[in-house]
Amino acid sequence: HFHLARYWAEELSKQDEDKELKEFFTKLSAQLEENKDKILEEMTVVQGHPADIGGYYHPPMEKVCEVMQPSATFNKILAEARDSVK
């Protein structure tokens, strides 16, 4: 989902109808582009290895999130973006 998020942030930063939206997505797009290599490395390094998610049925959400969202950098950027609009 990183590439999709990066693409949409870039495209929304190009629009000129909403100044606040443009500023928000310009910043987000720049952060994603600046950290692209690090994010992709964090996502790639965990692939191809077994993952313990604490069970097959109803695994703990924390363990599932660790496996399904392996990039701390990407997670931080998205959390900061989310928190900035609250």
N, CA, C and O of each residue as an XYZ file, in Angstrom:
344
protein
N       0.799     -1.189      0.000
C       0.000      0.000      0.000
C       0.857      1.275      0.000
O       0.348      2.383     -0.168
N       2.154      1.088      0.190
C       3.044      2.252      0.200
C       2.998      2.987     -1.134
O       2.881      4.212     -1.168
N       3.091      2.245     -2.226
C       3.116      2.893     -3.543
C       1.801      3.614     -3.822
O       1.800      4.697     -4.407
N       0.698      3.030     -3.412
C      -0.601      3.673     -3.594
C      -0.682      4.963     -2.770
O      -1.133      5.993     -3.269
N      -0.247      4.903     -1.519
C      -0.262      6.095     -0.659
C       0.635      7.187     -1.240
O       0.268      8.362     -1.254
N       1.795      6.792     -1.712
C       2.738      7.755     -2.286
C       2.163      8.401     -3.549
O       2.269      9.612     -3.745
N       1.555      7.575     -4.400
C       0.963      8.080     -5.639
C      -0.160      9.077     -5.339
O      -0.194     10.171     -5.902
N      -1.072      8.691     -4.450
C      -2.202      9.570     -4.148
C      -1.742     10.860     -3.486
O      -2.259     11.933     -3.796
N      -0.775     10.769     -2.578
C      -0.259     11.977     -1.932
C       0.348     12.917     -2.975
O       0.131     14.128     -2.934
N       1.101     12.352     -3.897
C       1.716     13.168     -4.952
C       0.657     13.823     -5.832
O       0.740     15.015     -6.129
N      -0.329     13.050     -6.244
C      -1.365     13.591     -7.127
C      -2.205     14.653     -6.425
O      -2.528     15.682     -7.019
N      -2.561     14.411     -5.163
C      -3.360     15.394     -4.434
C      -2.562     16.660     -4.132
O      -3.142     17.731     -3.959
N      -1.259     16.544     -4.070
C      -0.429     17.736     -3.848
C      -0.400     18.632     -5.086
O      -0.033     19.803     -4.997
N      -0.779     18.093     -6.219
C      -0.756     18.856     -7.477
C      -2.032     19.664     -7.712
O      -2.052     20.562     -8.554
N      -3.093     19.348     -6.973
C      -4.365     20.047     -7.194
C      -4.276     21.463     -6.630
O      -3.501     21.723     -5.710
N      -5.072     22.374     -7.187
C      -5.031     23.770     -6.759
C      -6.380     24.286     -6.263
O      -6.527     25.483     -6.015
N      -7.358     23.408     -6.119
C      -8.687     23.847     -5.702
C      -8.785     24.089     -4.200
O      -9.563     24.936     -3.762
N      -8.018     23.367     -3.420
C      -8.088     23.462     -1.959
C      -6.676     23.652     -1.413
O      -5.855     22.736     -1.452
N      -6.407     24.852     -0.905
C      -5.059     25.191     -0.447
C      -4.619     24.315      0.729
O      -3.483     23.843      0.753
N      -5.504     24.093      1.701
C      -5.156     23.270      2.868
C      -4.840     21.839      2.452
O      -3.883     21.236      2.937
N      -5.651     21.308      1.557
C      -5.433     19.949      1.056
C      -4.090     19.866      0.335
O      -3.339     18.905      0.502
N      -3.806     20.876     -0.457
C      -2.536     20.912     -1.188
C      -1.352     20.929     -0.224
O      -0.392     20.182     -0.416
N      -1.407     21.769      0.807
C      -0.321     21.853      1.786
C      -0.128     20.524      2.519
O       0.997     20.054      2.689
N      -1.241     19.926      2.951
C      -1.186     18.661      3.680
C      -0.528     17.575      2.835
O       0.387     16.892      3.293
N      -0.998     17.420      1.601
C      -0.484     16.341      0.760
C       0.885     16.651      0.168
O       1.621     15.727     -0.179
N       1.242     17.913      0.045
C       2.595     18.258     -0.389
C       3.599     17.801      0.661
O       4.636     17.224      0.333
N       3.280     18.064      1.928
C       4.159     17.635      3.023
C       4.223     16.108      3.092
O       5.306     15.534      3.206
N       3.068     15.455      3.022
C       3.026     13.992      3.088
C       3.785     13.374      1.918
O       4.556     12.433      2.103
N       3.572     13.894      0.733
C       4.257     13.384     -0.452
C       5.772     13.514     -0.310
O       6.515     12.595     -0.658
N       6.221     14.647      0.197
C       7.662     14.868      0.379
C       8.241     13.886      1.395
O       9.330     13.350      1.186
N       7.527     13.646      2.484
C       8.007     12.704      3.502
C       8.091     11.287      2.940
O       9.063     10.573      3.187
N       7.082     10.886      2.192
C       7.086      9.539      1.620
C       8.207      9.384      0.597
O       8.880      8.354      0.560
N       8.406     10.391     -0.220
C       9.473     10.335     -1.223
C      10.849     10.323     -0.557
O      11.732      9.566     -0.958
N      11.022     11.155      0.447
C      12.299     11.255      1.152
C      12.675      9.944      1.852
O      13.854      9.608      1.957
N      11.678      9.216      2.324
C      11.920      7.986      3.085
C      11.630      6.718      2.292
O      11.588      5.626      2.858
N      11.430      6.858      0.988
C      11.039      5.734      0.133
C      11.955      4.523      0.284
O      11.470      3.416      0.518
N      13.246      4.706      0.157
C      14.180      3.577      0.214
C      14.157      2.887      1.575
O      14.180      1.658      1.652
N      14.113      3.666      2.629
C      14.076      3.100      3.985
C      12.788      2.310      4.210
O      12.822      1.212      4.765
N      11.659      2.861      3.783
C      10.364      2.193      3.950
C      10.349      0.877      3.187
O       9.940     -0.151      3.726
N      10.790      0.905      1.940
C      10.792     -0.318      1.134
C      11.737     -1.368      1.711
O      11.438     -2.561      1.659
N      12.861     -0.942      2.253
C      13.788     -1.876      2.898
C      13.132     -2.522      4.116
O      13.232     -3.734      4.307
N      12.465     -1.717      4.935
C      11.786     -2.248      6.120
C      10.696     -3.242      5.736
O      10.459     -4.212      6.458
N      10.038     -3.012      4.619
C       8.981     -3.924      4.179
C       9.557     -5.189      3.546
O       8.984     -6.270      3.683
N      10.666     -5.057      2.866
C      11.270     -6.184      2.158
C      11.976     -7.154      3.094
O      11.927     -8.365      2.879
N      12.621     -6.647      4.113
C      13.440     -7.482      4.994
C      12.612     -8.542      5.731
O      13.161     -9.571      6.127
N      11.336     -8.323      5.921
C      10.507     -9.286      6.658
C       9.865    -10.334      5.750
O       9.296    -11.308      6.240
N       9.950    -10.148      4.462
C       9.304    -11.078      3.538
C      10.068    -12.390      3.441
O      11.296    -12.416      3.525
N       9.325    -13.479      3.265
C       9.932    -14.786      3.063
C      10.303    -15.512      4.336
O      10.957    -16.554      4.288
N       9.892    -14.974      5.486
C      10.194    -15.606      6.763
C       8.888    -15.938      7.483
O       7.915    -15.191      7.373
N       8.858    -17.044      8.213
C       7.656    -17.344      9.000
C       7.415    -16.239     10.033
O       8.357    -15.624     10.534
N       6.158    -16.005     10.335
C       5.812    -14.976     11.314
C       4.879    -15.561     12.365
O       3.899    -16.230     12.038
N       5.188    -15.306     13.612
C       4.345    -15.756     14.713
C       3.300    -14.685     14.988
O       3.623    -13.598     15.466
N       2.056    -14.996     14.686
C       0.980    -14.041     14.962
C       0.123    -14.495     16.146
O      -0.967    -13.967     16.366
N       0.612    -15.460     16.895
C      -0.059    -15.852     18.123
C      -1.287    -16.718     17.944
O      -2.146    -16.765     18.824
N      -1.380    -17.392     16.836
C      -2.520    -18.286     16.627
C      -3.128    -18.104     15.258
O      -2.852    -17.130     14.557
N      -3.960    -19.058     14.891
C      -4.581    -19.030     13.570
C      -5.932    -18.322     13.614
O      -6.221    -17.471     12.773
N      -6.752    -18.674     14.590
C      -8.064    -18.040     14.741
C      -7.976    -16.978     15.827
O      -7.489    -17.251     16.924
N      -8.430    -15.803     15.538
C      -8.466    -14.692     16.487
C      -7.102    -14.379     17.106
O      -6.973    -14.346     18.329
N      -6.097    -14.153     16.280
C      -4.778    -13.802     16.831
C      -4.826    -12.407     17.458
O      -5.675    -11.590     17.099
N      -3.926    -12.140     18.382
C      -3.876    -10.810     19.002
C      -3.585     -9.725     17.951
O      -2.691     -9.876     17.118
N      -4.339     -8.656     18.008
C      -4.222     -7.571     17.028
C      -2.806     -6.998     16.978
O      -2.320     -6.651     15.902
N      -2.140     -6.896     18.132
C      -0.795     -6.316     18.169
C       0.181     -7.119     17.308
O       0.985     -6.552     16.569
N       0.097     -8.451     17.416
C       1.012     -9.298     16.644
C       0.697     -9.222     15.154
O       1.606     -9.196     14.324
N      -0.579     -9.185     14.819
C      -0.983     -9.091     13.416
C      -0.498     -7.768     12.826
O       0.011     -7.737     11.706
N      -0.653     -6.690     13.568
C      -0.212     -5.371     13.086
C       1.294     -5.328     12.871
O       1.765     -4.728     11.904
N       2.052     -5.956     13.760
C       3.508     -5.984     13.601
C       3.907     -6.650     12.292
O       4.828     -6.199     11.611
N       3.208     -7.726     11.945
C       3.531     -8.478     10.730
C       2.992     -7.774      9.484
O       3.672     -7.712      8.460
N       1.786     -7.250      9.572
C       1.142     -6.656      8.405
C       1.583     -5.216      8.135
O       1.387     -4.705      7.033
N       2.174     -4.566      9.128
C       2.639     -3.189      8.980
C       4.091     -3.109      9.452
O       4.373     -2.504     10.487
N       5.008     -3.711      8.704
C       6.380     -3.874      9.193
C       7.265     -2.625      9.151
O       8.348     -2.629      9.737
N       6.838     -1.577      8.485
C       7.694     -0.393      8.364
C       7.360      0.638      9.441
O       6.328      1.306      9.379
N       8.240      0.754     10.417
C       8.052      1.752     11.477
C       8.068      3.167     10.894
O       7.354      4.047     11.374
N       8.871      3.377      9.875
C       8.973      4.697      9.245
C       7.660      5.080      8.573
O       7.162      6.188      8.770
N       7.100      4.177      7.786
C       5.828      4.415      7.098
C       4.714      4.626      8.123
O       3.906      5.544      7.988
N       4.675      3.774      9.146
C       3.654      3.891     10.185
C       3.739      5.247     10.883
O       2.713      5.866     11.164
N       4.955      5.707     11.161
C       5.153      6.992     11.842
C       4.672      8.151     10.969
O       3.992      9.056     11.453
N       5.020      8.122      9.701
C       4.603      9.183      8.781
C       3.083      9.236      8.689
O       2.496     10.317      8.741
N       2.441      8.078      8.553
C       0.980      8.041      8.465
C       0.330      8.496      9.765
O      -0.667      9.218      9.737
N       0.883      8.084     10.906
C       0.330      8.492     12.202
C       0.447     10.006     12.389
O      -0.489     10.648     12.865
N       1.582     10.566     12.021
C       1.769     12.018     12.133
C       0.799     12.761     11.216
O       0.256     13.800     11.592
N       0.585     12.232     10.026
C      -0.360     12.854      9.094
C      -1.777     12.781      9.664
O      -2.519     13.762      9.627
N      -2.143     11.616     10.188
C      -3.471     11.437     10.778
C      -3.666     12.388     11.958
O      -4.703     13.041     12.072
N      -2.672     12.459     12.825
C      -2.787     13.294     14.021
C      -2.823     14.784     13.698
O      -3.367     15.572     14.473
N      -2.259     15.173     12.581
C      -2.236     16.592     12.222
C      -3.597     17.107     11.765
O      -3.801     18.319     11.702
N      -4.526     16.221     11.449
C      -5.853     16.655     11.003
C      -6.911     16.531     12.089
O      -8.077     16.847     11.852
N      -6.529     16.082     13.260
C      -7.507     15.952     14.356
C      -7.795     17.283     14.987
O      -8.592     17.364     15.922
